[in-house]
């Protein structure tokens, strides 16, 4: 697992600490990883369901001679896809 240093505002740290005190997360690292994974999954899903992206992909597929309907449904989470790219 990689270590990635980040800078957070005092307000962000206070919010994370509150979630830990409430028992939602056991430590800051767990909280940040969980929030980051959900955010990345949401970001990737947003691009996969974006009408402009789908239109561009359909156009490229038609150009390549592929006429089947395009359905973009990720089988892996954003974290898994990113991890694969780093190998």
N, C-alpha and C positions, 0 to 999 in steps of 0.2 A: 504494500500500500504506500502511496506517495504522500509526502507531507507538503502542503501548500500553504504558505503564510498569507494571511489576509489581514486587512485593516478594517475594523468595525468602529462605528461611532459609539459613544458612551450609551446612547439611547438603545442601540441595537443590543449591546451587551446586557443592559438592564432587562430588556425583554427576554433574552435568552435565559438569563439567570432566574427570571420569574417562572418561566416554563419548567426549569429544573426544580425550583422550590415547590411547584405545584405537582411534581412527580411525573410530569409528562415525558421528560427525558432524564437520564441519569447523569449526564455531563454535557459540557458545551460542544465537544466534538460530535457526540451522537446527535445533538440537536441540529447543529449546522449541517451535518451530512444528510440527515433526514429531510430538512427543509430544502437543501440544494437538490437532492434527488427528485423530490416532488416538483420543484420549479423546473428542472430540466425536462422531466417527462411532459409537463404541461407545455413547455416551449416547443419541444419536438412535435407533440400532437398538434399544436397550433399551426405549425408549418405544414404538417401532413394533411391537414384539413383545410388549408388555405386555398380558396378558389383559384387565385392567380397561379399558385404553384401547381395545382392539379391541371389547369389548362395548359401550362407550359409543358408539363410532363406528357400530357395527351398529345400535344402537337409534336413533340419529339418522337413519341412512339409511332404516330401515324407516318411521320417522315421516314421512320425505319421500317415501315410496312406492318406494324403490329396494330391490329384493329380491335382486339379484345377490350372490354370495358376495364377501366383502371380502378382498382380498389386499393387504397393505401391504408393498411392496418399494421402497425408495428407489432412484431412478435417479441421484441425485446425492449427493455427500458432504455432510456437515454443513457444511463450510467453504463449499461452493458455495451451499447453501441460505441460509446466513447472509449471504453476500455479496450474494445477490439481494435479500434483505430490506433491505439498507443502501442500495440504489440508489434 
